Amino acid sequence: MQFNLITPNMELWRIENTFENIPHAHDDFYQITIPVTGTCRLTQERRVYAISGGHALIQHPGEEHHFSLGPDGGVYIVQVRKQLLAEGGSEQEPELDSRPLFNPEDIKKRMKAWTSELLLRDGPDPLAVEETEGRVLAYIQCVVGKKDSRVSGGLNEQHADRAIVSGMTDVLEFIHAHYTERLTMERLAALVYQSKFHFIRSFTQTVGVTPYQYILRLRIEQAKEQLARTRASVTEISYSLGFSSPSQLYRSFAKATGVTPEQYRKGAAPR
């Protein structure tokens, strides 16, 4: 069995049971091959490894590799665009543990959550996709990054953190002025001179919710206002507030309020 999800910066794979592929390489991606059941026989740069129980291997861009599974075998594969694993988006080769250890049950739960977020029936919001990518990247960096590279940067980092907190005021003002538009993480991150994935982490730590969650709250509150005070259709409201589709508004509204937009309008209508 094979299952694959592709986003602009990543690929997530689940492969189970008897499987074998041919030698190949990925020019622009790091690959993390994580065995969760049985044994994976992986050949990398002409060296053969038998990996199991969460003991993963990293395939660097350009490294030739292939692997096989028996009938009881299963692996998760995370492929990440090489620029994302470089610290601060630099072109330097990131320091990575050559044999990172993943908790098989933990990675199973995380992969299920990530794929659920990306498999929304009518397609998730681009901001939500970027946030899911950010969660995948943060987890992968935590597990595969060299321990020394995770040590705090001391006073310089503390000064940078204060600047980030101060800059979030400008970000929030910008969001309130433009939340009905199709915003991108790059546009928001540029306000505080960060990469988009660093920005997602900084915003969440500072504000308490992710950028997408914050924007979604503003859109839902404005949807309530329009449902209560105007005769605009749900479709008109959804596009006027920057939702990717009416069904995205339906889904988000029902999750936030417990009722559909039509039910809310009936309840909010003056008697």
SVG drawing of the C-alpha trace seen along z (x, -y; Angstrom):
<svg xmlns="http://www.w3.org/2000/svg" viewBox="-40 -49 68 60">
<polyline fill="none" stroke="black" stroke-width="0.4" points="0.0,0.0 1.2,-3.5 -0.1,-6.9 1.4,-10.2 0.6,-13.9 2.3,-16.7 2.5,-20.4 4.6,-23.2 7.6,-22.4 7.2,-18.8 6.0,-15.3 4.6,-12.9 4.6,-9.2 3.3,-6.1 4.4,-2.8 3.4,0.6 3.8,4.3 6.0,5.8 7.7,3.0 10.8,2.3 11.8,-0.8 14.7,-1.5 17.8,-3.5 17.1,-7.3 18.0,-10.6 16.3,-13.9 18.1,-17.0 16.2,-19.6 14.9,-17.6 16.1,-15.9 14.4,-12.6 13.9,-11.2 13.0,-7.5 11.4,-6.3 10.8,-2.6 7.8,-2.0 7.0,1.7 9.2,4.6 12.6,4.0 13.4,1.7 16.4,2.7 17.8,-0.6 20.7,-1.0 22.3,-4.5 25.4,-5.5 26.0,-1.7 26.0,-0.9 23.2,1.4 21.4,0.7 18.7,2.7 16.7,0.2 13.7,0.7 11.9,-0.6 12.1,-4.3 15.8,-4.3 15.7,-6.5 18.1,-7.4 18.5,-10.8 19.0,-10.9 20.7,-14.2 20.0,-15.9 21.7,-14.1 22.4,-10.9 21.3,-7.8 19.2,-5.4 16.5,-2.7 14.8,-0.4 12.7,2.7 10.1,3.9 8.9,7.4 5.2,8.3 5.2,6.9 7.2,3.8 6.1,0.2 7.8,-3.2 7.0,-6.9 8.9,-9.2 9.1,-12.9 10.7,-14.9 11.6,-18.5 12.8,-21.1 16.5,-21.6 16.3,-25.3 13.9,-24.8 16.3,-22.7 19.1,-25.2 19.3,-27.5 17.7,-30.9 17.2,-29.9 21.0,-30.0 22.6,-28.0 24.9,-26.2 24.5,-22.5 22.5,-22.0 24.0,-19.9 21.9,-16.8 22.1,-13.7 23.0,-10.9 20.8,-8.3 18.0,-10.1 15.6,-8.1 11.8,-8.6 9.2,-7.3 7.1,-5.1 3.8,-5.7 4.5,-9.5 5.3,-9.8 2.2,-7.7 -0.1,-10.2 1.6,-13.2 1.4,-11.9 -2.3,-11.2 -2.9,-14.7 -0.8,-16.3 -2.5,-14.3 -6.0,-15.0 -5.3,-18.8 -4.2,-18.5 -7.0,-16.2 -9.9,-18.6 -12.6,-17.7 -12.5,-21.0 -8.9,-21.9 -7.5,-23.7 -6.7,-27.4 -3.2,-28.1 -2.3,-29.7 -3.4,-26.5 -1.2,-24.5 1.8,-26.6 1.1,-26.2 0.9,-22.4 4.2,-22.6 5.6,-24.6 4.6,-22.0 6.2,-19.3 9.4,-21.3 9.6,-22.2 9.2,-18.5 11.7,-17.3 14.2,-19.9 13.7,-19.0 14.4,-15.3 17.1,-15.4 19.0,-18.6 22.3,-18.3 22.0,-19.0 24.6,-21.7 22.6,-23.6 19.6,-23.8 21.4,-25.7 20.2,-29.2 22.1,-32.1 22.4,-34.0 22.1,-37.8 21.9,-38.3 18.9,-35.9 17.2,-37.6 17.5,-41.0 16.1,-39.5 13.2,-38.0 12.3,-41.4 12.4,-42.9 10.1,-40.2 7.6,-40.9 7.7,-44.6 7.3,-43.8 4.2,-41.7 2.2,-44.9 2.8,-46.0 1.8,-42.5 -1.5,-42.6 -2.3,-46.0 -1.6,-44.8 -3.8,-41.7 -6.7,-43.8 -6.5,-46.1 -6.2,-43.3 -7.7,-40.1 -10.4,-40.0 -7.7,-39.7 -5.9,-36.5 -2.9,-36.9 0.3,-34.9 2.8,-33.9 5.6,-35.5 3.8,-38.9 3.2,-38.7 6.7,-37.4 8.3,-40.2 6.9,-42.7 9.3,-41.3 12.1,-40.2 11.7,-36.5 11.3,-33.3 7.7,-32.3 8.2,-29.2 10.2,-31.1 7.4,-33.7 4.7,-31.1 6.6,-29.9 7.3,-33.5 3.7,-34.6 2.2,-31.6 4.6,-32.1 3.8,-35.8 0.1,-35.9 -1.0,-32.5 -2.6,-31.2 -1.3,-30.6 -1.5,-33.4 -4.2,-31.4 -6.2,-30.8 -6.1,-34.6 -7.2,-35.6 -9.9,-32.9 -11.3,-34.3 -11.5,-37.8 -13.3,-36.5 -15.8,-34.5 -16.6,-37.5 -17.2,-39.6 -19.3,-36.8 -21.5,-36.9 -21.9,-40.7 -22.9,-40.3 -25.2,-37.4 -27.0,-39.4 -27.1,-42.8 -27.2,-42.2 -29.0,-40.0 -25.8,-38.9 -25.7,-35.2 -23.3,-32.9 -21.4,-32.6 -21.1,-36.4 -20.0,-36.7 -17.4,-33.9 -15.6,-35.6 -15.9,-39.0 -14.0,-37.8 -11.2,-36.0 -12.4,-32.4 -11.2,-30.1 -14.7,-28.8 -18.2,-28.9 -17.7,-25.4 -14.6,-26.6 -16.8,-29.3 -19.4,-26.7 -16.9,-24.3 -15.0,-27.0 -18.2,-28.7 -19.9,-25.5 -16.7,-24.5 -16.4,-27.9 -20.1,-28.5 -21.7,-25.0 -24.3,-26.1 -24.4,-26.7 -24.4,-30.2 -28.1,-29.9 -28.9,-28.7 -27.0,-31.6 -28.8,-34.1 -32.2,-32.8 -31.2,-33.0 -29.6,-36.4 -32.6,-37.9 -34.7,-40.4 -38.0,-39.1"/>
</svg>
